Amino acid sequence: MGKKLYIKTYGCQMNEYDSQKTLEILRQDPSIEETKNPNEADIILLNTCSIREKAEEKVYSELGRLNKLKKINPQLKIGVGGCVATQEGKNIYKRAPFVDLIFGPQTIHKVPSLIKEENKINAVDVSFPIEEKFDSLPKPDATGVSSFVSIMEGCSKYCSFCVVPYTRGDEVSRKPEQIFDEVARLVEQGVSEIVFVGQNVNAYKFTLNGRIIGLSDLIEVCGSIHGVERIRYTTSHPLEMTDDLIDTYGHVPQLVSHLHLPVQSGSNEILTKMKRNYTREEYIEIIKKLRKVRPNIKISSDFIVGFPNESDYDFQLTMDLINEIEFDASFSFIYSARPGTPASQLEDSIPLQQKKERLYILQKRIDELQLSYSNELVQTIQRCLVTGVSKKDIKQLQARTECNRVVNFDFQNIDILGKLVDINITKAYQRSLAGQILELGRT
């Protein structure tokens, strides 16, 4: 009799990638099949993230709900993976003794053996064998026209607010031949958009035959592979936006005109306290270089509001930077201390209400900029990648512009999935666009 597997994913695209790979690894056992219903699962895995506030409590709350299923079905296997697993380790057993296995982001390839382990003390692996993980990944199994490809993991930047270096380890880059093989196999399965992912994806470096291979080299080679229509990468760090990477925007047409480049704050004083190791002026210079090579590029970013002792002046500097760069979108959050990070030792004297007000002001301005640019796209023709059925109307298809806008449009033929098409934008909304297809794209 087969076993049904349910995986719940928290957090970032790296976690989504890890969940997909975990699924592919477990599917090598033909008796295991995926289910979207945890109530009918024989194996439940939580792939956790510890970046945001109260991440651990959210996981324990979820485990409390799963314990009810365990009581109904004592044979149910429950596993906790990801960054919270690394951070909490065996302490998870103390608060949730019904959990059967605990694994870190770098040990997903060991999940099959951990599931079979009867001794709970041995069913824990939160070590950092990143290269071993890369070597053990199964052949990719495409699930759509766009696919993540992990090229590096870990972080060596040690920003004062961030827990990632402690939960994922230092930066380790994957072998280029593994990356190109995965891309080629994905293209054979119908994937036309490749998204390179990593904690600091543009920190990728691998020495091959005495030459240092960087992200720019991966992009150029990937762009030469027949069938690759678009290339994206995330998440990048300003310190690694090298001139050779910027130059790729000038001669690799598959590289999209959109970049997510976290800045976190517009105040040099706050950036110093965050240990970001760049200034607002250096960040602005990077954007100027990018726009010189690719004038229509759109920039999204991350912002932390209410970092310890952020003054009104510091916050205004962030708003000034937003207005100068005219960011297209953002992931913005109120600062929350993460356990074990240097910033958690700083005195946090800013009232929560003031933090909320600052976040509202920032997000409102970003939304205004985003809608303004969307309105500029109305009555223009955009080259879009068709990604699937619209989430708003099953009679429509959905595509994405180069600047990562969702476009919903009428079309009956699903054979254009994964193809580039020209769409006349007819209406702009806050989070999406509507349009009419003009002609089929390249095949």
C-alpha positions in Angstrom: 0.0 0.0 0.0 1.3 3.5 -0.9 2.2 6.3 1.4 0.9 9.9 1.0 3.3 12.8 1.6 2.3 16.3 2.6 4.8 19.2 2.6 4.1 22.6 4.0 6.5 25.3 3.1 7.2 28.6 4.9 9.2 31.6 3.7 11.4 32.2 0.8 12.0 30.9 -2.7 15.0 28.9 -1.4 12.6 27.0 0.8 10.2 26.4 -2.1 13.2 25.0 -4.0 14.2 22.8 -1.1 10.6 21.5 -0.8 10.5 20.6 -4.4 13.8 18.8 -4.2 12.6 16.9 -1.1 9.5 15.9 -2.9 11.6 14.6 -5.9 13.9 12.7 -3.5 11.1 11.0 -1.8 9.3 10.2 -5.0 12.2 8.0 -6.0 10.3 5.5 -3.8 7.4 4.5 -6.1 5.2 3.8 -3.1 5.2 7.5 -2.1 2.8 10.0 -3.7 2.1 13.7 -2.9 -1.1 14.9 -1.4 -2.4 18.4 -0.8 -4.5 17.2 2.2 -2.7 16.8 5.5 -5.6 14.9 6.9 -4.9 11.9 4.6 -1.1 12.0 4.8 1.1 9.3 6.1 4.1 11.6 6.2 4.0 15.3 7.0 7.0 17.6 6.6 7.2 21.2 7.6 9.9 23.2 5.8 10.3 26.2 8.0 11.8 29.7 7.9 13.1 31.7 10.8 13.6 35.1 9.1 10.4 36.7 10.4 9.0 37.5 13.9 7.6 34.7 16.0 8.6 32.1 13.3 9.3 29.5 16.0 5.9 30.0 17.7 4.1 29.7 14.3 5.8 26.3 13.8 5.0 25.0 17.3 1.4 26.2 16.8 1.2 24.2 13.5 2.7 21.2 15.3 0.0 21.4 17.9 -2.6 21.0 15.2 -0.7 18.1 13.6 -0.5 16.4 17.0 -4.3 15.9 16.8 -3.7 13.9 13.5 -1.0 11.9 15.2 -3.4 10.8 17.9 -5.9 9.7 15.3 -3.1 7.9 13.3 -0.2 6.9 15.5 1.7 5.7 12.4 1.8 9.2 11.0 5.4 10.5 10.6 5.9 14.2 11.3 9.2 16.0 10.4 10.4 19.5 10.9 13.0 20.8 8.4 14.4 24.2 7.4 15.9 27.0 9.4 13.8 26.7 12.5 14.9 23.0 12.7 18.5 24.1 12.6 17.9 26.9 15.1 15.9 24.8 17.6 17.6 21.4 17.0 16.6 18.7 19.6 14.7 21.3 21.6 11.8 20.6 19.2 11.5 17.2 20.9 11.1 18.9 24.3 8.1 21.0 23.2 6.7 18.6 20.6 7.8 15.0 21.6 5.5 13.5 19.0 7.8 14.8 16.1 9.6 11.9 14.4 12.5 13.6 12.6 14.4 16.9 12.4 16.5 18.0 9.5 18.3 21.2 8.4 18.2 22.9 4.9 21.4 21.2 3.9 20.3 17.6 4.8 17.2 17.2 2.7 18.9 14.4 0.8 19.0 12.4 4.1 15.2 12.7 4.7 14.4 9.1 3.4 16.8 7.5 5.9 15.6 9.9 8.7 12.0 8.9 8.1 13.0 5.2 8.5 15.0 5.8 11.7 13.2 4.5 14.8 15.5 6.1 17.3 14.4 9.8 17.5 17.8 10.9 18.8 19.4 9.5 15.6 16.6 11.1 13.5 18.1 14.5 13.8 20.5 16.0 11.2 21.0 19.8 11.2 24.6 19.8 9.9 25.9 21.8 7.0 27.1 19.3 4.3 26.1 21.7 1.4 28.4 20.1 -1.2 27.1 16.7 -0.3 23.6 18.0 -0.7 24.3 19.4 -4.2 25.9 16.0 -5.2 22.9 14.1 -3.9 20.1 16.1 -5.6 17.9 14.0 -8.0 17.3 14.8 -11.6 14.9 17.8 -11.8 11.2 17.2 -12.3 9.7 20.4 -13.8 6.3 21.6 -12.5 5.8 24.6 -14.8 7.3 26.8 -17.4 9.4 28.6 -14.8 11.8 26.8 -12.5 14.2 27.6 -9.7 17.8 26.4 -10.0 19.9 26.6 -6.8 23.4 27.7 -7.6 24.7 28.5 -4.1 23.6 28.3 -0.5 24.5 29.9 2.8 25.6 33.5 3.7 28.9 34.9 4.8 27.8 38.5 5.2 26.6 38.2 8.9 24.4 41.2 8.9 23.6 42.1 12.5 19.9 41.4 12.2 20.0 38.2 10.2 19.9 34.6 11.4 20.6 33.0 8.0 24.4 32.5 8.4 23.7 30.6 11.6 20.9 28.4 10.2 22.2 27.8 6.6 26.0 28.1 7.1 28.6 30.1 5.1 28.4 30.6 1.3 29.1 27.5 -0.8 28.8 27.5 -4.6 27.5 24.6 -6.6 29.6 23.0 -9.4 28.9 24.7 -12.8 28.4 21.3 -14.6 25.7 20.4 -12.2 23.9 23.7 -12.8 24.1 23.5 -16.6 23.0 19.8 -16.5 19.9 20.8 -14.4 19.1 23.7 -16.7 19.4 21.5 -19.8 17.1 18.8 -18.3 14.5 21.4 -17.3 14.5 22.9 -20.8 13.9 19.3 -22.2 10.8 19.2 -19.9 9.4 22.4 -21.3 10.8 25.0 -18.9 11.5 28.3 -20.6 12.4 30.6 -17.6 15.3 29.8 -15.3 15.5 31.5 -11.9 18.9 31.2 -10.3 18.4 31.2 -6.5 20.6 31.5 -3.4 20.8 33.4 -0.2 23.3 35.7 -1.8 22.9 34.5 -5.4 25.4 37.0 -6.9 28.1 35.8 -4.5 28.4 32.7 -6.6 32.1 31.8 -7.2 33.6 28.5 -8.4 37.2 28.0 -9.5 37.3 25.9 -12.7 40.6 25.1 -14.4 42.2 28.1 -12.6 39.5 30.5 -13.7 36.9 31.9 -11.3 33.4 31.4 -12.6 30.8 34.0 -11.4 27.1 34.5 -11.8 27.7 36.6 -15.0 29.3 33.5 -16.6 26.3 31.3 -15.6 23.9 33.8 -17.1 25.9 34.0 -20.4 26.1 30.2 -20.8 22.4 29.7 -19.8 21.4 32.4 -22.3 23.1 30.4 -25.1 21.0 27.2 -24.3 18.3 26.8 -26.9 14.9 27.0 -25.3 15.8 29.4 -22.4 13.7 32.4 -23.1 14.2 34.2 -19.8 16.7 34.3 -16.9 16.1 35.8 -13.4 18.1 35.6 -10.2 17.3 36.2 -6.5 18.2 37.2 -3.9 21.2 39.5 -4.6 23.4 41.6 -2.3 24.7 45.1 -3.2 28.2 44.1 -2.3 28.3 41.5 -5.1 26.8 43.7 -7.9 30.1 43.6 -9.8 30.7 45.4 -13.1 30.8 42.1 -15.1 27.4 41.2 -13.7 26.0 44.6 -14.5 27.5 44.3 -18.0 25.5 41.2 -18.7 22.4 43.3 -18.9 23.9 44.9 -22.0 24.5 41.7 -24.1 22.2 38.9 -22.7 18.7 39.6 -23.9 17.2 36.7 -22.0 18.2 38.4 -18.7 15.0 40.2 -17.6 14.7 44.0 -17.0 14.0 43.5 -13.3 16.3 43.1 -10.3 15.5 42.5 -6.7 18.3 44.3 -4.7 17.7 44.6 -1.0 18.9 47.9 0.5 17.1 47.6 4.0 17.6 51.3 4.9 18.5 54.7 3.3 20.5 55.8 6.4 24.2 55.3 6.4 24.1 55.2 10.2 21.5 52.4 10.3 23.3 50.5 7.5 26.4 50.6 9.6 24.5 49.2 12.6 23.1 46.6 10.3 26.6 45.7 9.2 25.6 45.9 5.5 29.0 47.2 4.6 27.9 49.6 1.9 26.6 53.2 1.9 23.4 54.7 0.4 25.7 56.5 -2.1 27.3 53.2 -3.2 23.9 51.7 -3.6 22.7 54.6 -5.8 25.8 54.3 -7.9 25.0 50.6 -8.6 21.5 51.6 -9.8 22.9 54.3 -12.0 25.3 51.8 -13.6 22.4 49.3 -14.2 20.2 51.9 -15.8 23.0 53.1 -18.0 23.3 49.6 -19.5 19.5 48.7 -19.3 17.5 52.0 -19.1 14.1 50.3 -18.6 15.2 48.1 -15.7 12.9 48.1 -12.7 14.2 47.7 -9.1 12.5 46.1 -6.2 14.0 45.9 -2.7 13.7 44.9 1.0 13.3 47.4 3.8 13.4 47.0 7.5 11.5 49.6 9.4 12.1 50.5 13.1 15.6 49.0 13.4 16.9 49.8 17.0 17.3 53.5 17.5 16.1 54.4 14.0 15.4 58.2 14.3 12.8 60.2 12.3 15.7 61.5 10.3 17.0 58.0 9.5 13.5 57.0 8.3 13.2 60.1 6.2 16.5 59.2 4.5 14.9 55.9 3.6 11.9 57.6 2.1 14.2 60.0 0.2 16.0 57.0 -1.2 12.7 55.4 -2.3 11.7 58.6 -4.1 15.1 58.9 -5.8 15.3 55.3 -7.0 11.6 55.0 -7.5 11.4 51.3 -6.5 8.9 49.2 -8.3 8.0 46.9 -5.4 9.2 45.9 -2.0 9.2 43.4 0.8 9.1 45.6 3.9 8.7 44.6 7.5 8.9 46.0 11.0 12.2 45.0 12.7 12.0 41.9 14.9 15.0 40.6 16.9 16.1 37.2 15.9 17.6 35.0 18.6 21.4 34.9 18.6 22.0 37.8 16.3 24.1 40.8 17.3 21.2 43.2 16.8 19.1 41.4 19.3 21.4 42.8 22.0 20.7 46.4 21.0 18.2 48.5 23.0 15.0 48.9 21.0 13.3 52.1 22.3 11.0 52.8 19.3 7.3 52.4 20.2 5.5 49.7 18.2 2.8 52.2 17.1 5.5 54.4 15.6 7.0 51.5 13.8 3.6 50.6 12.3 3.1 54.2 11.2 6.5 54.2 9.4 5.8 50.9 7.7 2.4 52.3 6.5 4.0 55.4 5.1 6.7 53.4 3.3 4.4 50.8 1.9 1.9 53.4 0.7 4.6 55.2 -1.2 5.8 52.0 -2.8 2.3 51.1 -3.8 1.9 54.6 -5.4 5.1 54.1 -7.4 4.0 50.6 -8.4 0.6 51.7 -9.7 2.1 54.7 -11.5 4.4 52.5 -13.5 1.6 50.0 -14.2 -0.5 52.9 -15.6 2.4 53.9 -17.8 2.2 50.4 -19.4 -1.4 50.8 -20.5 -1.6 51.0 -24.3 1.9 49.7 -24.7 2.9 46.3 -26.2 4.8 44.1 -23.7 6.7 40.9 -24.4 5.3 38.4 -21.9 6.0 34.8 -20.9 2.8 32.8 -20.7 3.0 30.9 -17.3 -0.4 29.3 -16.9 -4.1 29.6 -16.2 -5.2 32.9 -14.6 -5.9 32.8 -10.9 -8.7 35.2 -11.4 -10.6 33.6 -14.2 -10.1 30.0 -15.4 -11.1 31.1 -18.9 -8.1 33.3 -19.1 -4.3 32.7 -19.3 -1.7 34.4 -17.2 1.6 35.8 -18.3 4.5 37.9 -16.9 6.2 41.0 -18.2 9.9 41.4 -18.0 9.4 43.7 -15.0 7.5 40.8 -13.2 4.0 42.1 -13.7 1.2 39.5 -14.0 -0.9 40.0 -17.1 -4.3 38.3 -17.5 -5.7 37.8 -21.0 -8.3 35.9 -23.0 -7.0 33.0 -25.0 -8.4 29.5 -25.7 -5.2 27.7 -26.8 -3.1 26.5 -23.9 -0.4 25.4 -26.4 1.2 28.8 -25.9 2.2 27.9 -22.3 5.9 28.7 -21.9 6.0 30.8 -25.0 6.8 34.5 -25.4 3.9 36.5 -26.7 3.2 40.2 -27.5 0.3 41.6 -25.3 -1.3 45.0 -25.6 -1.9 46.2 -22.1 -5.4 47.5 -21.7 -5.9 48.1 -18.0 -3.7 48.5 -14.9 -4.5 47.3 -11.4 -2.4 47.6 -8.2 -1.0 44.1 -8.4 -1.7 43.0 -12.0 -2.5 44.0 -15.6 -5.1 43.1 -18.2 -4.3 42.8 -21.9 -5.0 41.4 -25.3 -2.7 39.1 -27.1 -1.4 40.3 -30.5 0.7 37.4 -31.8 2.5 34.3 -30.7 6.0 34.6 -29.5 9.1 32.6 -30.4 8.8 28.8 -30.3 
